[in-house]
Amino acid sequence: MSKTKDSKTEHIILEAAKRVFQNKGMDGARMQEIADEANINKAMLHYYYRSKQQLFEAVFNTAFALLAPQLNAILNDDSSVEVKIRNFTKNYISFISRHPYLPTFIIQELNRNPNFVLKMKDKKGFPNIEKFKKQIALEIQQGTLKPVKGEQLFINIMALNIFPFVASPLIKAFVNIDDKAFKQLVEDRKTEVADFIINSIKA
C-alpha cells in the first residue's frame, strides 16, 4: 500500500462517507459500508481515517466549511439590514439547493454531539452575528426598524430558510406537490421569506 495519501482517493472517500452518513447517520453507518460505497477495501479506508468518528468529523468539517463563509460574508458586509435579509435568503436558498444534504446533516450532528460543534466556535471563519446585532440596534435607533432583538431576528431568518429543506417530505405531503413543484416553491421563497421578515420589522 502506498505510504502517500492521494487527494483524489481522499475526496472519493469523503463523498462516499457523506452519502452513507446522510442516509444512516453517524450511529447507523459502518466503515465497511463506506469502503464499499467508495469502491475500496476496508484496510485502505482505515489508512486514510483510523476511526468512524475521525471520518465523520472530516465530513462534517467539510460540510460546515461550505456553509460558514456564505453566512459570514453576508452578516459582515456594509449593506442595510433589509439588503442583508434579501441577500441572505437568496444566497442561502440557492446554496442549499445545490447541497440539499447539508441542513439535515448538520442538525443530526448538533443533536448527536453538541460538544463537538461547540469546539468549532473557536475556529477561524465561524459565523459571528455581533456586527449584525449592532446594525439592527442602530437602525432601530434611527427609526428604520421596529424594536427587535438581533438574536431573535437571526433565528427567525435561519428557521424560515432552513425548515423547508429539513422537512421537505413533510411539506410535499402537506401541500400535496411533487419534486418539481417543491423546487419551484423553494425558489419562490427567495422573495417570500425576505418580504415576510422585512415587512414584520420595518417601522
Sequence and secondary structure as in RCSB ss.txt:
>XXXX:A:sequence
MSKTKDSKTEHIILEAAKRVFQNKGMDGARMQEIADEANINKAMLHYYYRSKQQLFEAVFNTAFALLAPQLNAIL
NDDSSVEVKIRNFTKNYISFISRHPYLPTFIIQELNRNPNFVLKMKDKKGFPNIEKFKKQIALEIQQGTLKPVKG
EQLFINIMALNIFPFVASPLIKAFVNIDDKAFKQLVEDRKTEVADFIINSIKA
>XXXX:A:secstr
  SS  HHHHHHHHHHHHHHHHHHHHHH  HHHHHHHHTS HHHHHHH SSHHHHHHHHHHHHHHHHHHHHHHHH
TSSS HHHHHHHHHHHHHHHHHHSTTHHHHHHHHHHH HHHHHHGGGSTT    HHHHHHHHHHHHTTSB S  H
HHHHHHHHHHHHHHHHTHHHHHHHHT  HHHHHHHHHHHHHHHHHHHHHHHB 
